[in-house]
Amino acid sequence: MPEDKKKNLLIYNLLFVAICAGIFLFLWNAPPETTAHLPHDNKHEQLMAMEKKEAEKHCSECHGEGKMPLPKDHPPTYRCLFCHKRTEIR
């Protein structure tokens, strides 16, 4: 292999390792998850076995205006289980 190709290959490999290290450090320093999980209680038990999209249709039955109000800065409620992950029984 010519010397120029070896040099280019080394540069590409070092660049790849540097990018991977940067991504790793970025993810390593990510803040911890702070969103509450979906409670595993009698009220939410039925939602555990459903598909996410199906379960999210039932959230507004109890949560929303005039019921269990959400904070004013709460994101849109059509994707509840995107943030509020379901927990498994341990």
Residue, then its C-alpha position, 0 to 999 in steps of 0.5 A: m500500500p502506498e504511503d499516502k493511502k496509509k496516511n489517509l487511512l490512519i487519519y480516517n481511523l483517528l477521526f472515526v475514533a474521535i467522533c465516537a469518543g465525542i458521542f460517548l462523552f456527550l451521552w455519558n454527561a447527559p442529565p438523569e431522567t427526571t420524568a415520573h414513570l407511569p404508576h403501577d397501581n390499580k388505576h393504571e394497571q389496565l394500561m400496562a398491557m395495551e399498546k402505547k398509542e391505545a393506552e394514551k387514548h385513555c389518559s385524558e379520562c382522568h388527567g386534564e382540565g377539571k380533573m387531575p390538572l397538569p402543570k401549565d408548562h406540560p407538553p401536549t398530552y397526546r404522547c403521554l407514554f413517550c415521557h412517562k415510561r411504563t414500569e415492570i413489576r419487580 
